[in-house]
């Protein structure tokens, strides 16, 4: 797959979300959500869902997990997606060797 495939997949997933997003919650998730809502005091549970998505996104970007998944599925990184160009398109040279070109080290 490619950068264009990733862009198409993101656009399709965004369109599928629509305006209303309903999710069924298991008992554990419902309890955790209730505790967070009681402790953090947001207006409604939707605010907590938004925060949760932001935190999950941030942590997967910072740890390199998003890049790992994107590289495996689409052969691009998050930075390449943001710029709209692959590394090769940006520099005119092929991707550096795996260890030299890695953004994250575990």
N, C-alpha and C positions, 0 to 999 in steps of 0.2 A: 504494500500500500504506500501512499505518498502523502505529501502535504495537502494536496488537493482533496484526497480521500478523507483526511482528517477534518478539513474545513467543511466538507459536505456532511460528514457525520455529526459535527458540532451543530451545524445549522439545522439538520433534521431533528436532533435531540431537543434543541431549543424550541422548535416549532411544535413538537409533540407535547411539551410541558403545558402549553396553553396558559390560560389565566388562572384556572382552578386546579390545584394539585391535591388530590386525596391520597392518603396513605393509611394503610391499616397498621395498627401498632400491636405488638405482642405485649404480654403482661409486664415483662422486664422494662421494655422501652417506655411503656405508659407510666410506670412507676418512676423511672428516671426523669422523664419529662415533667411529671407532676412535681417532683422534688426540685428540679431546676426552676420551674415556674414559681414555686412557693419561695425559694431562696433568692432568686434574682429579680422577681417581681416585674416581668415584662407585661405589657398590656394583654397579650394573648400568646398562645403557644406558637403561632406562626412566626413571631419574632425570634423565638428560640430556634426554630427550624432554620431560619435564615442565618443565625449566628453559627449553628452547627455546620452548615454547608460551607460558610466562610472559613471556619477553623479547619475542617477536613481538607479543603482545597489548599489552604496555606501550609498545612503540615505535609501534604503530599508533594507540594512544590519544593519546600525547603529541604526535605529529606532525599529528594531525587526519585522518589517512587513514581511520580507522574512521568518524569522523563523516561524511566525504565519501561513503563507500560507503553508510552507513546512510541518509543524506539522499537519495541518488540512488535507492536501492531501496525504502525504507520511509517517506521523508519525515519522519524523526525523527533526533535526535542520540543519542549514548551517554548524555548527562546526562538526556535525556527518558526513555530506556529505564530507567535506574536509578531515576528518580523515579516511573515509571509514569504520567506525565502529559506531555502535549505543552506546549510553551511557551505556546500559546494557552490551554490549560486552567489553567496555573499563574497566568498574569497577567490573563487575560480579554481580552487584546489579540492581534491577529495577530502572526505572526513579524516581527521588525524587518527592514528592508531588508537584503539580502545582506551588504553591506560592514559595516554597523553591528552586525549580529547574529552575526558570525563569531567563533568562539572562537579560531581560529588564523589567523595570517597567514603566508604563505609568501613 
